């Protein structure tokens, strides 16, 4: 089975309502087993994964990001649309607005950040100049305009460890560093997708203003309520964008790491390492000339 497009549902997006003919799939990866659903949208097979598990049972710092992204890679996924509920640090980005972030700031602390752990496979450094696929972000923007949604085509997403909300002092620091949004799940997901050579874009839904900006204390319930109020709009945006994605499209994201890549089209999924110099060594390939 080859599935080219995947949706990762964050807080408040637990049901793949846009898909039909759903079936359960279980994928075994070197990082753990993953359960997900595969369905159809107007003839296209699309995978859906609930980032926080059934019933929102997994907190952001304990999500098995490596297993999730590797599972999608093993299915053959080439494009991922992810959702994220975020707090706003930018007064122009109001609750109910969509933001298609183009940059991130990483303030996570305890998460496995990479597929490339050194050792015999060597060390791989992946470029993150454009961490979110520009082509997918452009498609999201096109659909958002057609829906007449309040949308911001760029924004910087500050990713914190969680599960607690940020303090007002932390929010002031993040604003000074250029952050527009704060959330808890963007990293390492975006980094791992790039290492796996999968196009990735995040649909950030602003649910509230951040601590110290909001006039009241923050609660998870208010985040869920905001996501529920905008569920139909999110579904329309995601479905419309999926229909614009060419499943066999080629993109620079698919060449982010030089060399072989694990998955059904590459190496038959023989290696958990997702490419580059490490992949070449692990699969008996030549060592790059600059390292001889």
C-alpha positions as CSV (number, residue, x, y, z in Angstrom):
1,X,0.0,0.0,0.0
2,X,1.3,3.5,-0.9
3,X,-0.3,6.6,0.6
4,X,1.1,9.9,-0.6
5,X,-0.8,12.4,1.6
6,X,-1.2,12.5,5.4
7,X,-3.0,14.6,7.9
8,X,-1.8,15.0,11.5
9,X,-4.5,16.2,13.8
10,X,-3.5,18.1,16.8
11,X,-5.6,19.3,19.8
12,X,-9.3,19.4,18.9
13,X,-8.8,17.6,15.6
14,X,-9.3,13.9,16.5
15,X,-11.8,12.8,13.8
16,X,-10.9,12.5,10.1
17,X,-14.3,13.8,9.2
18,X,-13.2,14.7,5.7
19,X,-12.4,11.1,4.8
20,X,-14.6,8.2,3.8
21,X,-14.1,4.4,3.7
22,X,-11.9,4.5,6.8
23,X,-9.8,1.6,7.8
24,X,-7.4,1.1,10.7
25,X,-3.7,0.6,10.0
26,X,-0.9,-0.4,12.4
27,X,2.7,0.3,11.3
28,X,5.7,-1.1,13.1
29,X,8.8,1.2,13.1
30,X,12.2,1.1,14.7
31,X,10.9,3.7,17.2
32,X,7.6,1.9,18.2
33,X,4.3,0.8,16.8
34,X,1.8,3.4,15.4
35,X,-1.9,3.2,14.9
36,X,-3.5,5.4,12.3
37,X,-6.4,5.5,9.9
38,X,-6.4,5.6,6.1
39,X,-9.4,6.8,4.1
40,X,-10.4,8.3,0.8
41,X,-11.1,11.9,-0.3
42,X,-12.6,12.0,-3.8
43,X,-10.5,9.0,-4.9
44,X,-7.3,9.9,-3.1
45,X,-6.0,7.7,-0.3
46,X,-5.1,9.9,2.7
47,X,-3.7,8.8,6.1
48,X,-4.9,10.4,9.3
49,X,-3.0,10.3,12.6
50,X,-4.1,11.8,15.9
51,X,-1.0,13.3,17.4
52,X,-2.1,13.0,21.0
53,X,-3.7,9.5,20.6
54,X,-7.2,8.4,21.3
55,X,-9.0,10.7,23.7
56,X,-6.1,13.1,23.8
57,X,-4.2,10.7,26.1
58,X,-0.6,11.6,25.2
59,X,0.9,15.0,26.4
60,X,3.0,17.0,24.0
61,X,6.3,16.2,25.6
62,X,5.6,12.4,25.4
63,X,4.4,12.1,21.8
64,X,6.5,9.6,19.9
65,X,7.3,12.0,17.1
66,X,9.9,9.7,15.5
67,X,7.6,6.8,15.3
68,X,4.8,8.9,13.9
69,X,6.9,10.4,11.1
70,X,8.7,7.1,10.3
71,X,5.3,5.3,10.1
72,X,4.1,7.9,7.5
73,X,7.4,7.5,5.6
74,X,7.0,3.7,5.5
75,X,3.5,4.2,4.1
76,X,5.0,6.2,1.2
77,X,3.7,9.6,2.4
78,X,5.3,12.6,0.5
79,X,3.1,15.5,1.8
80,X,1.9,16.2,5.4
81,X,-0.6,18.7,6.5
82,X,-0.6,19.1,10.3
83,X,-2.9,21.1,12.6
84,X,-1.9,22.9,15.8
85,X,-3.8,24.9,18.4
86,X,-1.7,27.9,19.3
87,X,-1.7,31.0,21.5
88,X,-1.0,34.3,19.9
89,X,1.7,36.7,20.9
90,X,0.9,39.0,18.0
91,X,-2.2,41.2,18.5
92,X,-2.8,41.1,14.7
93,X,-3.2,37.3,14.9
94,X,-6.5,37.0,16.7
95,X,-8.4,34.0,18.0
96,X,-10.1,32.2,15.1
97,X,-7.4,33.2,12.6
98,X,-5.3,30.7,10.6
99,X,-1.5,31.2,10.5
100,X,0.6,29.2,8.0
101,X,3.9,29.5,9.9
102,X,7.1,29.8,7.9
103,X,9.6,29.7,10.8
104,X,10.0,28.2,14.3
105,X,11.9,28.8,17.5
106,X,12.7,25.6,19.5
107,X,12.4,25.7,23.3
108,X,11.7,22.0,23.8
109,X,14.0,20.2,26.3
110,X,13.6,16.5,26.6
111,X,12.5,15.2,23.1
112,X,14.3,13.0,20.7
113,X,15.1,15.5,17.9
114,X,16.5,13.5,15.0
115,X,16.7,10.2,13.2
116,X,20.4,10.7,12.8
117,X,22.1,9.6,16.0
118,X,25.7,9.3,14.8
119,X,27.7,6.2,15.4
120,X,28.5,4.0,12.4
121,X,26.0,5.9,10.3
122,X,27.9,9.1,10.7
123,X,26.6,12.6,11.3
124,X,24.0,14.3,9.1
125,X,23.2,18.0,9.2
126,X,19.9,19.0,7.5
127,X,19.2,22.5,6.2
128,X,16.2,24.2,7.8
129,X,16.2,27.5,5.9
130,X,12.6,26.9,4.9
131,X,11.4,24.4,7.5
132,X,7.8,24.4,6.2
133,X,7.2,23.5,2.6
134,X,6.6,26.7,0.6
135,X,4.5,24.8,-2.0
136,X,2.1,23.4,0.6
137,X,1.8,26.7,2.3
138,X,0.9,28.4,-1.0
139,X,-1.8,25.8,-1.6
140,X,-3.2,26.4,1.9
141,X,-3.2,30.1,1.3
142,X,-5.1,29.7,-2.0
143,X,-7.8,27.6,-0.3
144,X,-8.1,30.0,2.7
145,X,-8.6,33.0,0.4
146,X,-11.4,31.1,-1.4
147,X,-13.0,30.3,1.9
148,X,-12.7,34.0,2.9
149,X,-11.0,32.9,6.1
150,X,-8.9,35.3,8.2
151,X,-5.4,34.1,7.4
152,X,-1.8,35.1,7.9
153,X,0.6,33.6,5.3
154,X,3.7,33.8,7.5
155,X,4.4,33.6,11.2
156,X,7.0,32.3,13.7
157,X,5.9,29.5,15.9
158,X,7.7,29.2,19.3
159,X,7.6,25.6,20.5
160,X,7.7,25.1,24.2
161,X,8.0,21.9,26.2
162,X,4.7,21.8,27.9
163,X,2.4,20.5,29.1
164,X,2.1,23.6,31.2
165,X,1.3,26.9,29.5
166,X,4.0,29.5,29.3
167,X,4.5,32.2,32.0
168,X,4.0,35.9,31.1
169,X,7.7,36.4,31.5
170,X,8.4,33.7,29.0
171,X,5.9,35.2,26.6
172,X,7.6,38.6,26.8
173,X,11.0,36.9,26.0
174,X,9.5,35.0,23.1
175,X,8.0,38.2,21.7
176,X,11.4,40.0,21.9
177,X,12.9,37.0,19.9
178,X,10.3,37.5,17.1
179,X,7.7,34.8,17.9
180,X,4.1,35.3,16.8
181,X,2.7,32.1,18.2
182,X,3.3,29.7,21.1
183,X,2.5,26.0,21.1
184,X,3.9,22.7,22.3
185,X,4.0,20.3,19.3
186,X,5.7,21.9,16.3
187,X,9.2,20.6,17.1
188,X,10.6,18.0,16.5
189,X,7.7,17.1,14.1
190,X,8.7,19.6,11.4
191,X,12.4,18.7,11.8
192,X,11.8,14.9,11.5
193,X,9.6,15.4,8.4
194,X,12.4,17.3,6.7
195,X,14.9,14.5,7.7
196,X,12.5,12.0,6.2
197,X,12.3,14.1,3.0
198,X,8.5,14.7,3.4
199,X,6.9,18.0,2.5
200,X,5.3,19.4,5.7
201,X,3.1,22.4,6.5
202,X,1.3,23.4,9.7
203,X,-2.2,24.9,9.9
204,X,-2.0,26.9,13.1
205,X,-5.3,27.9,14.6
206,X,-5.2,30.7,17.0
207,X,-7.3,29.7,20.0
208,X,-6.4,32.5,22.5
209,X,-3.9,35.2,23.4
210,X,-0.9,34.0,25.4
211,X,-0.3,34.5,29.1
212,X,0.1,38.1,30.1
213,X,-1.7,39.2,26.9
214,X,-5.0,37.3,27.6
215,X,-7.2,39.2,30.1
216,X,-7.8,35.9,32.0
217,X,-6.1,32.7,33.1
218,X,-5.5,30.1,30.4
219,X,-7.3,26.8,30.4
220,X,-7.2,23.7,28.1
221,X,-11.0,23.9,28.0
222,X,-10.9,27.3,26.2
223,X,-8.5,25.8,23.6
224,X,-10.8,22.9,22.9
225,X,-13.9,25.2,22.7
226,X,-12.1,27.4,20.2
227,X,-11.1,24.4,18.1
228,X,-14.7,23.1,18.2
229,X,-16.1,26.4,17.1
230,X,-13.8,26.4,14.0
231,X,-14.0,22.7,13.2
232,X,-16.0,23.1,10.0
233,X,-13.6,25.8,8.8
234,X,-10.6,23.6,9.5
235,X,-12.1,20.6,7.7
236,X,-12.9,22.8,4.6
237,X,-9.4,24.2,4.5
238,X,-7.8,20.8,4.9
239,X,-10.1,19.0,2.4
240,X,-9.7,21.8,-0.2
241,X,-5.9,21.7,0.1
242,X,-5.6,17.9,-0.2
243,X,-7.5,18.1,-3.5
244,X,-5.0,20.5,-4.9
245,X,-1.9,18.4,-4.0
246,X,-0.6,16.3,-6.8
247,X,0.2,13.0,-5.0
248,X,3.2,12.4,-7.3
249,X,4.5,16.0,-7.2
250,X,8.2,16.6,-6.8
251,X,9.7,19.1,-4.4
252,X,13.0,20.2,-3.0
253,X,11.8,18.8,0.3
254,X,12.1,15.4,-1.2
255,X,15.8,15.9,-1.7
256,X,16.6,17.5,1.7
257,X,18.9,14.7,2.6
258,X,21.3,13.4,0.0
259,X,21.3,9.6,-0.6
260,X,19.0,6.7,0.0
261,X,15.8,7.1,2.0
262,X,13.9,4.4,3.9
263,X,10.4,3.7,2.6
264,X,8.4,1.6,0.1
265,X,9.9,3.4,-2.9
266,X,13.4,3.6,-1.6
267,X,15.4,0.6,-0.2
268,X,12.2,-1.3,0.5
269,X,12.2,0.2,4.0
270,X,15.4,-1.7,4.9
271,X,16.9,1.1,7.0
272,X,15.6,3.2,9.8
273,X,18.1,5.9,8.9
274,X,16.5,8.3,6.4
275,X,19.3,9.0,4.1
276,X,22.2,11.2,3.3
277,X,25.8,10.3,4.2
278,X,24.5,8.0,7.0
279,X,22.3,6.1,4.5
280,X,25.1,5.7,2.0
281,X,27.3,4.1,4.7
282,X,24.6,1.9,6.1
283,X,23.7,0.5,2.7
284,X,27.2,0.0,1.6
285,X,27.4,3.1,-0.6
286,X,30.4,5.2,-1.3
287,X,31.7,7.6,1.4
288,X,31.4,11.2,0.0
289,X,34.6,12.5,-1.5
290,X,35.0,15.3,1.0
291,X,35.1,12.7,3.8
292,X,37.7,10.4,2.3
